Amino acid sequence: MLTSITGVFLVACIVELLRRRKLKEKYAFLWVFTGLVIIPLGFFPSLLDSAAHHVGVVSGVNLLFFVSVAFLFVVCLQLSWEVGRLEEGGRTLSEEVALLRLETQELRSRLGESTALAPRASGHSGGRPAGRRSRK
């Protein structure tokens, strides 16, 4: 009975996280599926024992333990892959921001040089480059 209650609680928590948009749908499917598998095992523990017998495991609890460890291993592997991908994306974005900052600084320094030289070179003292009309 405790197993079924845990499964119902797990599914309810996943639905609430989805509702609040704290969990993405791509991850929620796996967790809802896990909860829906856990619920019947609590009501029908003989299902686990018969599944263990079919795969050659002595006890249903041992099978459940093995499947749980394998499941957690796969989840950790997938999350490690996601972290690596995000880390690479963050590094790429940082490099792009640094290049854009450098380009912006160069453009500002050129703009500063050209505005400092423009009134002297053209003889125009209006503050705007010659040939431009103001927008009104």
C-alpha positions in Angstrom: 0.0 0.0 0.0 2.9 2.4 0.8 4.3 1.8 -2.7 1.0 2.8 -4.3 0.6 5.9 -2.2 4.2 6.9 -3.1 3.3 6.4 -6.8 0.2 8.6 -6.5 2.1 11.2 -4.6 4.9 11.2 -7.3 2.4 11.6 -10.2 0.6 14.4 -8.3 3.9 16.2 -7.7 4.8 15.9 -11.4 1.5 17.3 -12.5 1.8 20.2 -10.1 5.3 21.0 -11.3 4.1 20.9 -14.9 1.1 23.1 -14.0 3.5 25.7 -12.4 5.9 25.4 -15.4 8.7 24.3 -13.1 9.3 21.1 -15.1 9.6 20.7 -18.8 7.4 18.3 -20.6 10.3 16.4 -22.1 11.3 15.3 -18.6 7.8 14.9 -17.2 6.8 12.0 -19.4 9.5 9.8 -17.9 8.6 10.6 -14.3 4.8 10.2 -14.9 5.5 6.9 -16.5 7.6 5.9 -13.5 4.8 6.8 -11.1 2.2 5.0 -13.2 4.4 1.8 -13.1 4.8 2.1 -9.3 1.1 2.4 -8.5 0.0 -1.1 -9.6 3.0 -2.7 -8.0 1.7 -1.7 -4.6 -1.7 -3.1 -5.2 -0.5 -6.3 -7.0 2.9 -7.3 -5.5 2.7 -10.7 -7.2 3.2 -8.9 -10.5 6.7 -8.0 -9.5 7.4 -11.6 -8.3 6.2 -13.1 -11.5 8.2 -10.6 -13.6 11.3 -11.5 -11.5 10.6 -15.2 -12.1 10.4 -14.7 -15.9 13.7 -12.9 -16.1 15.5 -15.3 -13.7 15.8 -13.2 -10.6 15.1 -14.9 -7.3 13.1 -12.1 -5.7 10.9 -9.3 -7.0 12.5 -6.9 -4.6 15.9 -7.7 -6.1 14.5 -7.0 -9.6 13.0 -3.8 -8.4 16.3 -2.7 -6.9 18.2 -3.6 -10.1 15.7 -1.7 -12.3 15.8 1.3 -10.0 19.6 1.5 -10.0 19.7 1.1 -13.8 17.0 3.8 -14.1 18.9 6.2 -11.9 22.1 5.5 -13.8 20.4 6.4 -17.1 18.9 9.6 -15.6 22.4 10.6 -14.3 23.9 9.9 -17.7 21.3 11.9 -19.5 21.6 14.8 -17.0 25.4 14.7 -17.4 25.0 15.0 -21.2 22.6 17.9 -20.7 25.1 19.7 -18.4 27.9 19.2 -20.9 25.8 20.5 -23.7 24.7 23.6 -21.7 28.3 24.2 -20.6 29.5 24.2 -24.2 26.6 26.5 -25.2 27.5 28.9 -22.3 31.1 28.9 -23.4 30.2 29.7 -27.0 27.8 32.5 -25.8 30.6 34.0 -23.6 33.0 34.0 -26.5 30.4 35.7 -28.7 29.7 38.4 -26.1 33.4 39.1 -25.6 33.8 39.5 -29.4 30.8 41.8 -29.6 32.1 43.9 -26.7 35.4 44.2 -28.4 33.7 45.3 -31.6 31.5 47.8 -29.8 34.5 49.3 -28.0 36.3 49.6 -31.4 33.3 51.2 -33.0 32.9 53.7 -30.1 36.6 54.6 -30.2 36.3 55.2 -34.0 33.1 57.2 -33.5 34.8 59.3 -30.8 37.8 59.9 -33.1 35.6 60.8 -36.1 33.4 63.2 -34.1 36.5 64.9 -32.6 38.0 65.3 -36.0 34.9 66.0 -38.0 34.2 69.7 -37.0 37.8 70.7 -37.7 38.1 68.9 -41.0 34.8 70.0 -42.5 34.7 73.4 -41.0 31.1 72.6 -39.9 30.4 73.5 -36.3 26.7 72.4 -36.0 27.4 69.2 -34.2 25.9 67.1 -36.9 27.8 65.6 -39.9 27.3 67.7 -43.0 24.6 66.5 -45.4 22.3 65.1 -42.8 18.9 66.6 -42.1 17.3 66.4 -38.7 14.2 64.4 -38.3 11.2 66.2 -36.9 
